Amino acid sequence: RPDLIWLGNVFFALGHTGLRIGELASLKWKNIDSTMNWIHLIDESARHSTLKNAVTTKSGKSRSLPIQECLEKLLLGLPRNSEHVFLNEKKQSLKPAKIRDLIKKAVIEPLLKERPSLKKDPRFATARLHSFRHYFISMCARERDISIMTLMDWVGHQNSEMIRYYFHQNNPESLRQINKITFMKT
């Protein structure tokens, strides 16, 4: 649906950054460096507690994460006529609660009607915006070259227990991993 392209951009960005919806909704162009290499989430809660639209992170700590090339392409194609990076169909800043409602009404419910077989998959019916964070962490955790410390830094976790909570092993990945092991030489 053309009126939901902006929502697709939100989904894409969430899946490629692991940001929480509140962090993405408050993301401003000033938080992205001019080379499009880094997103800098600066927690303003302590310094600007009286600001109505102060950017906050769940941990209260600022962090930075690199921008993947495909996300860079998306960002380069977005208009810059607002201080916020992601806007809704009315070109207004995002409201996380409205997006949460919209994903259920405009995505999950219509797809469940169109494809009844999806009702058998409990993961689909319970999918939420936070599922994109789970996806990002799982994808990163599968890459051997990305350390747990790096991943913790990107998503703002203080310990590896949360990474383990978010990581979801899937069957194809399990098969890929087990087939890397040589148990006996033949």
Contacts in CASP RR format, 6 or more apart in sequence:
PFRMAT RR
TARGET T0000
AUTHOR 0000-0000-0000
METHOD contacts of the structure
MODEL  1
RPDLIWLGNVFFALGHTGLRIGELASLKWKNIDSTMNWIHLIDESARHST
LKNAVTTKSGKSRSLPIQECLEKLLLGLPRNSEHVFLNEKKQSLKPAKIR
DLIKKAVIEPLLKERPSLKKDPRFATARLHSFRHYFISMCARERDISIMT
LMDWVGHQNSEMIRYYFHQNNPESLRQINKITFMKT
1 106 0 8 1.000
3 89 0 8 1.000
4 89 0 8 1.000
4 106 0 8 1.000
4 107 0 8 1.000
6 86 0 8 1.000
6 87 0 8 1.000
6 88 0 8 1.000
6 89 0 8 1.000
7 99 0 8 1.000
7 102 0 8 1.000
7 103 0 8 1.000
7 106 0 8 1.000
7 107 0 8 1.000
9 74 0 8 1.000
9 78 0 8 1.000
9 86 0 8 1.000
10 24 0 8 1.000
10 86 0 8 1.000
10 94 0 8 1.000
10 99 0 8 1.000
11 132 0 8 1.000
12 71 0 8 1.000
12 74 0 8 1.000
13 19 0 8 1.000
13 24 0 8 1.000
13 71 0 8 1.000
13 74 0 8 1.000
13 86 0 8 1.000
14 21 0 8 1.000
14 24 0 8 1.000
14 129 0 8 1.000
14 132 0 8 1.000
14 133 0 8 1.000
14 136 0 8 1.000
15 132 0 8 1.000
15 133 0 8 1.000
15 135 0 8 1.000
15 136 0 8 1.000
16 68 0 8 1.000
16 70 0 8 1.000
16 71 0 8 1.000
16 136 0 8 1.000
17 24 0 8 1.000
17 39 0 8 1.000
17 65 0 8 1.000
17 67 0 8 1.000
17 71 0 8 1.000
17 136 0 8 1.000
18 132 0 8 1.000
18 133 0 8 1.000
18 136 0 8 1.000
18 137 0 8 1.000
18 154 0 8 1.000
18 155 0 8 1.000
19 27 0 8 1.000
19 39 0 8 1.000
19 41 0 8 1.000
19 133 0 8 1.000
20 58 0 8 1.000
20 130 0 8 1.000
20 133 0 8 1.000
21 94 0 8 1.000
21 96 0 8 1.000
21 99 0 8 1.000
21 100 0 8 1.000
21 129 0 8 1.000
21 130 0 8 1.000
22 96 0 8 1.000
23 41 0 8 1.000
23 55 0 8 1.000
23 57 0 8 1.000
24 86 0 8 1.000
24 94 0 8 1.000
25 84 0 8 1.000
25 86 0 8 1.000
25 93 0 8 1.000
25 94 0 8 1.000
25 95 0 8 1.000
25 96 0 8 1.000
25 99 0 8 1.000
26 53 0 8 1.000
26 55 0 8 1.000
26 56 0 8 1.000
26 84 0 8 1.000
26 93 0 8 1.000
27 39 0 8 1.000
27 41 0 8 1.000
27 84 0 8 1.000
27 85 0 8 1.000
27 86 0 8 1.000
28 55 0 8 1.000
28 83 0 8 1.000
28 84 0 8 1.000
28 85 0 8 1.000
29 80 0 8 1.000
29 83 0 8 1.000
29 84 0 8 1.000
29 85 0 8 1.000
30 83 0 8 1.000
31 39 0 8 1.000
31 40 0 8 1.000
31 41 0 8 1.000
31 42 0 8 1.000
31 55 0 8 1.000
31 85 0 8 1.000
32 38 0 8 1.000
32 39 0 8 1.000
32 40 0 8 1.000
32 67 0 8 1.000
32 75 0 8 1.000
32 85 0 8 1.000
33 40 0 8 1.000
36 67 0 8 1.000
36 72 0 8 1.000
36 75 0 8 1.000
36 76 0 8 1.000
37 66 0 8 1.000
37 67 0 8 1.000
37 72 0 8 1.000
38 64 0 8 1.000
38 65 0 8 1.000
38 66 0 8 1.000
38 67 0 8 1.000
39 64 0 8 1.000
39 65 0 8 1.000
39 66 0 8 1.000
39 67 0 8 1.000
40 62 0 8 1.000
40 63 0 8 1.000
40 64 0 8 1.000
41 55 0 8 1.000
41 57 0 8 1.000
41 62 0 8 1.000
41 63 0 8 1.000
41 64 0 8 1.000
41 65 0 8 1.000
42 55 0 8 1.000
42 62 0 8 1.000
43 55 0 8 1.000
43 56 0 8 1.000
43 57 0 8 1.000
43 59 0 8 1.000
43 60 0 8 1.000
43 61 0 8 1.000
43 62 0 8 1.000
44 51 0 8 1.000
44 54 0 8 1.000
44 55 0 8 1.000
44 56 0 8 1.000
45 54 0 8 1.000
45 56 0 8 1.000
45 60 0 8 1.000
46 60 0 8 1.000
48 54 0 8 1.000
57 63 0 8 1.000
57 156 0 8 1.000
58 156 0 8 1.000
59 156 0 8 1.000
59 157 0 8 1.000
59 158 0 8 1.000
61 156 0 8 1.000
63 153 0 8 1.000
63 154 0 8 1.000
63 156 0 8 1.000
65 153 0 8 1.000
65 154 0 8 1.000
65 155 0 8 1.000
66 154 0 8 1.000
67 75 0 8 1.000
75 85 0 8 1.000
78 85 0 8 1.000
78 86 0 8 1.000
79 87 0 8 1.000
81 91 0 8 1.000
82 91 0 8 1.000
82 93 0 8 1.000
84 93 0 8 1.000
84 94 0 8 1.000
86 94 0 8 1.000
87 93 0 8 1.000
87 94 0 8 1.000
88 94 0 8 1.000
88 95 0 8 1.000
88 98 0 8 1.000
96 129 0 8 1.000
99 129 0 8 1.000
100 128 0 8 1.000
100 129 0 8 1.000
103 127 0 8 1.000
103 128 0 8 1.000
103 129 0 8 1.000
108 124 0 8 1.000
108 125 0 8 1.000
108 127 0 8 1.000
111 118 0 8 1.000
111 124 0 8 1.000
112 118 0 8 1.000
112 119 0 8 1.000
112 124 0 8 1.000
112 125 0 8 1.000
118 124 0 8 1.000
118 125 0 8 1.000
119 125 0 8 1.000
133 155 0 8 1.000
133 166 0 8 1.000
134 166 0 8 1.000
134 168 0 8 1.000
136 155 0 8 1.000
137 151 0 8 1.000
137 155 0 8 1.000
137 163 0 8 1.000
137 166 0 8 1.000
137 167 0 8 1.000
138 166 0 8 1.000
138 167 0 8 1.000
138 168 0 8 1.000
138 169 0 8 1.000
138 170 0 8 1.000
140 146 0 8 1.000
140 151 0 8 1.000
140 154 0 8 1.000
141 148 0 8 1.000
141 151 0 8 1.000
141 163 0 8 1.000
141 166 0 8 1.000
141 167 0 8 1.000
142 173 0 8 1.000
148 160 0 8 1.000
148 163 0 8 1.000
151 157 0 8 1.000
151 163 0 8 1.000
152 158 0 8 1.000
152 159 0 8 1.000
152 160 0 8 1.000
152 162 0 8 1.000
152 163 0 8 1.000
155 163 0 8 1.000
157 163 0 8 1.000
END
